[in-house]
Amino acid sequence: MMSGKCITVLFLVLGSGLGSGSCGKVLVWPADNSHWLNVKSILEELADRGHEVTVLLSSSFLGTDPTRSPFNFEVISVPFTKEDMASLMEDFLHMWVYELPNFSYWETTSRMCNLISRLVSINKATCDSVVWNEELMKMLREAAFDILLADPLVLGGELVAEKLGVPFVYTFRFSIGNTVERLCGGLPAPPSYVPASMGGQTDRMSFMERMKNMLFYALQDVLFHQFFWREWSQYYSDVLGRPTTLCETMGKAEMWLIRTYWDFEFPRPFLPNFEFVGGLHCKPAKPLPEEMEEFVQSSGEHGIVVFSLGSMVYNLTEEKSNMVALALSQIPQKVLWRYKGKKPETLGPNTRIYDWIPQNDLLGHPKTKAFITHGGTNGIYEAIYHGIPMVGIPMFADQPDNIAHMKAKGMAVELDFNTMQTQDLINALNMVINNSSYKENAVRLSEIHHDQPIKPLDRAVFWIEFVMRHKGAKHLRPAAHELTWYQYHCLDVLAFLLLCAAAAVFIAVRCCLFCCKKCGRIVKKKKTE
Amino acid sequence: MMSGKCITVLFLVLGSGLGSGSCGKVLVWPADNSHWLNVKSILEELADRGHEVTVLLSSSFLGTDPTRSPFNFEVISVPFTKEDMASLMEDFLHMWVYELPNFSYWETTSRMCNLISRLVSINKATCDSVVWNEELMKMLREAAFDILLADPLVLGGELVAEKLGVPFVYTFRFSIGNTVERLCGGLPAPPSYVPASMGGQTDRMSFMERMKNMLFYALQDVLFHQFFWREWSQYYSDVLGRPTTLCETMGKAEMWLIRTYWDFEFPRPFLPNFEFVGGLHCKPAKPLPEEMEEFVQSSGEHGIVVFSLGSMVYNLTEEKSNMVALALSQIPQKVLWRYKGKKPETLGPNTRIYDWIPQNDLLGHPKTKAFITHGGTNGIYEAIYHGIPMVGIPMFADQPDNIAHMKAKGMAVELDFNTMQTQDLINALNMVINNSSYKENAVRLSEIHHDQPIKPLDRAVFWIEFVMRHKGAKHLRPAAHELTWYQYHCLDVLAFLLLCAAAAVFIAVRCCLFCCKKCGRIVKKKKTE
């Protein structure tokens, strides 16, 4: 059912939603960098199936070249440049990787809040350029989109959808402490075995870890409510011209396409409008460029190691890169290292540096023994897809959490970027390459990933098309959205029951006292008689 | 992927579990009557895909004729006959339909407990005939089954699986108050919007209804723990030769194939090892027998009404059947009534009585306008599949709850079997036939049912084959199973935090008192000076 064009699918459905024979119009509110790389796979598939895809693109967007793409781009003119964004990202990265590890919890939180407030003002300026641009809004309204696909890392997609009266679907990695998914999406998360995102725990926690997890959830909820959401709620109310909140608007998402699956994720409760589509961008490996293939083949039985710290980390300090290169020079494998910085002096003859590597094709190569990664979700999923064990050197955002997952599942060894030494990297590589359990676990997770009723990309596209066909997916929306937080937790019922119990006890005690008094009087009376 | 034989599927999977090219061996622990009708669809598909299916069949089993089937039957000799079972079912039905409505809640519960204890002793005798039959157990062990498929309406399947060391999968409708799914399977069910099974509520509850729902959950949990499970836990411990509980053993199910879907079910949280496969037995309609088709065609533009009270209700009291027949005689539709009792005197010329009707083919006939049903899950799903509105006359078990679901979704009108009068039935039929909203809702639910990424039967079979290939589905099992109930709810953490808070308050108060005392003394001293 999923292989044909949308025309075929629409003919199969009992004539509702989009008319048979016509394809849909998709509006996209994307996030940048790796988020864009991921959502692009969905958009390409949608375009391939005949849908018209229009991306609302900020003029400062880094991730794409509008001239080489099957999508329409509606460029939003924003009051900051690509260079501003790149430099902000650089600051962000530098602070997270080099500065935060030396800070206390509260200093970290304060710095993060400061950074987030910079990002928020950029986000708001982007929203301003759309929602107050009447000409653009009129054009979007007239285009009569069937759906809006939003990444809530950049807020505003849901607001544009509400203003246009179009159903929207999220493509979502997570929010810190899963606060958005829980409080706005209704996702239940028992703190006893569901680790909060970015809390660094697994699903098996000690008493202290459970307490930490619970407090982490609570703290994030307070932070979101008190600091992030208030301002946005006012903004959303102003734009929509009626009192609302950010959370209420986000909660209207028809589907939440989560970018993980049970190979990566710890089993947890979820809702029918949450679909776990992790690894949807993964593909079988294509042949390597000739020169690269020759180098890979020259590794003989030792095979190769693929090394990349992702698209945001271009170079390291000289000391760090020398330390890393020295470690790599001491392993028997050949190494392909994606790196744009100065060539380290200690670089061994077994290591080659590339500006860019075909990461997925390399990870799918039969000679590949291990992957040294920063732990971005896209890269982790390529490793799972091809069953390659990892050495994780997490840098920022979800990366420490991602590597914690892979470590718990026995597919990765973790190193601390700030403290690791040459020998640590050598040991870690030897461990994942020579201790067979890592490869076995990687293959097991790969099997789980490949053995699904239908592929993640097909599931994502199915639900997007479903929402287009039926103008929503209301039958999957839990009634929890209609309840206040105290009704949801039945606190009003509990309070009432406690009150009843207290009243019953009170009356019983009064009755007893009354009887005792009465008896006492009778006894007294009898005595006096 | 799901269309080929198991051989094809196995070749596609990365060589784990069952060897490529071989098919699996499935052992089945079925429940009787409508449960068997449902599970048979799965077994037929498994047999069709080349798996060897062996059914452990009690000699008193009513639902099947072993001579006409593609499965092997291993008949278990039990100390009671088919006639005993039929008569017990008759008693059960009579009590539920005619007696219970006149009883108070506590009388109902006491009668139910009595009846359940009769069923339990039959269930236990069936288990005895398997688990203590060493020859049979040896034969089953030597047969080396890959999976056991159990319906927990009849306990023992999970026990046999444990004794044989075979992974097992449940095919499950529900337990009262969902106690088994919640307490043994880890399924979360916030009482604020997830109505307890057989509590008769929907997902939108008033304050009083939420309280009722919460207390219903609590009461069922106590009943299960105190009355049903204790004895079984002892039995399971005796059989397995180690201390265990029924709940712990049931909690080992690799997958829970639930016989509903979001067309019928209210959206609720669930776990990755729960798969909602409602309607898996539904099929497109086949042509009707010639005589029946002629009768149906003779209905003209008014169309027909299909009427069945299920496979367990054969006849009604004379008064009831006359009342019903009189109502049917007064509608313009032709009626096909499945009924084995005495022909009612008031039967109109528009109504024909049949011993048996091809229910699915009739519901899928273009002339069909409405379905009068007792509200069994199988029949309800056939109506959803074909988009036919219903008049529900629930009799027993899950039927009131099923009709409450369909009523809430706007696809059914409910009548009370004990109090309904001729005019009520006429009004109800007119309502579902002439008020277009019922048909519209039925078509909407039908569209939802048909518009799934893959069909429910294929999903059920996929996960059964998955468990066979991987010897389980451990990656879907939540860590909640490793926690005690108070750890699960973080009560130990809350108690500790409260203790800390109390200690902090206590110390603060003591400090204040100490300071006050000190100050007081100084003031006193100064005064005395």
Chai-1 contact restraints between the chains, C-beta under 6 A:
chainA,res_idxA,chainB,res_idxB,connection_type,confidence,min_distance_angstrom,max_distance_angstrom,comment,restraint_id
A,V13,B,D451,contact,1.0,0.0,6.0,A-B,restraint_1
A,L14,B,E447,contact,1.0,0.0,6.0,A-B,restraint_2
A,S16,B,E447,contact,1.0,0.0,6.0,A-B,restraint_3
A,P188,B,P188,contact,1.0,0.0,6.0,A-B,restraint_4
A,P188,B,P269,contact,1.0,0.0,6.0,A-B,restraint_5
A,P191,B,C490,contact,1.0,0.0,6.0,A-B,restraint_6
A,S192,B,L483,contact,1.0,0.0,6.0,A-B,restraint_7
A,S192,B,Q487,contact,1.0,0.0,6.0,A-B,restraint_8
A,S192,B,Y488,contact,1.0,0.0,6.0,A-B,restraint_9
A,S192,B,C490,contact,1.0,0.0,6.0,A-B,restraint_10
A,Y193,B,A479,contact,1.0,0.0,6.0,A-B,restraint_11
A,Y193,B,A480,contact,1.0,0.0,6.0,A-B,restraint_12
A,D203,B,A479,contact,1.0,0.0,6.0,A-B,restraint_13
A,R204,B,A479,contact,1.0,0.0,6.0,A-B,restraint_14
A,R210,B,V493,contact,1.0,0.0,6.0,A-B,restraint_15
A,M211,B,V493,contact,1.0,0.0,6.0,A-B,restraint_16
A,M214,B,C490,contact,1.0,0.0,6.0,A-B,restraint_17
A,M214,B,V493,contact,1.0,0.0,6.0,A-B,restraint_18
A,W262,B,P272,contact,1.0,0.0,6.0,A-B,restraint_19
A,W262,B,H475,contact,1.0,0.0,6.0,A-B,restraint_20
A,W262,B,L476,contact,1.0,0.0,6.0,A-B,restraint_21
A,P267,B,P272,contact,1.0,0.0,6.0,A-B,restraint_22
A,P267,B,L476,contact,1.0,0.0,6.0,A-B,restraint_23
A,P267,B,R477,contact,1.0,0.0,6.0,A-B,restraint_24
A,P267,B,P478,contact,1.0,0.0,6.0,A-B,restraint_25
A,P269,B,P188,contact,1.0,0.0,6.0,A-B,restraint_26
A,P269,B,P269,contact,1.0,0.0,6.0,A-B,restraint_27
A,P269,B,L271,contact,1.0,0.0,6.0,A-B,restraint_28
A,L271,B,P269,contact,1.0,0.0,6.0,A-B,restraint_29
A,P272,B,W262,contact,1.0,0.0,6.0,A-B,restraint_30
A,P272,B,P267,contact,1.0,0.0,6.0,A-B,restraint_31
A,E447,B,L14,contact,1.0,0.0,6.0,A-B,restraint_32
A,E447,B,S16,contact,1.0,0.0,6.0,A-B,restraint_33
A,I448,B,H475,contact,1.0,0.0,6.0,A-B,restraint_34
A,D451,B,V13,contact,1.0,0.0,6.0,A-B,restraint_35
A,P453,B,I454,contact,1.0,0.0,6.0,A-B,restraint_36
A,P453,B,R459,contact,1.0,0.0,6.0,A-B,restraint_37
A,P453,B,F462,contact,1.0,0.0,6.0,A-B,restraint_38
A,I454,B,P453,contact,1.0,0.0,6.0,A-B,restraint_39
A,I454,B,I454,contact,1.0,0.0,6.0,A-B,restraint_40
A,R459,B,P453,contact,1.0,0.0,6.0,A-B,restraint_41
A,F462,B,P453,contact,1.0,0.0,6.0,A-B,restraint_42
A,H475,B,W262,contact,1.0,0.0,6.0,A-B,restraint_43
A,H475,B,I448,contact,1.0,0.0,6.0,A-B,restraint_44
A,L476,B,W262,contact,1.0,0.0,6.0,A-B,restraint_45
A,L476,B,P267,contact,1.0,0.0,6.0,A-B,restraint_46
A,R477,B,P267,contact,1.0,0.0,6.0,A-B,restraint_47
A,P478,B,P267,contact,1.0,0.0,6.0,A-B,restraint_48
A,A479,B,Y193,contact,1.0,0.0,6.0,A-B,restraint_49
A,A479,B,D203,contact,1.0,0.0,6.0,A-B,restraint_50
A,A479,B,R204,contact,1.0,0.0,6.0,A-B,restraint_51
A,A480,B,Y193,contact,1.0,0.0,6.0,A-B,restraint_52
A,L483,B,S192,contact,1.0,0.0,6.0,A-B,restraint_53
A,Q487,B,S192,contact,1.0,0.0,6.0,A-B,restraint_54
A,Y488,B,S192,contact,1.0,0.0,6.0,A-B,restraint_55
A,C490,B,P191,contact,1.0,0.0,6.0,A-B,restraint_56
A,C490,B,S192,contact,1.0,0.0,6.0,A-B,restraint_57
A,C490,B,M214,contact,1.0,0.0,6.0,A-B,restraint_58
A,V493,B,R210,contact,1.0,0.0,6.0,A-B,restraint_59
A,V493,B,M211,contact,1.0,0.0,6.0,A-B,restraint_60
A,V493,B,M214,contact,1.0,0.0,6.0,A-B,restraint_61
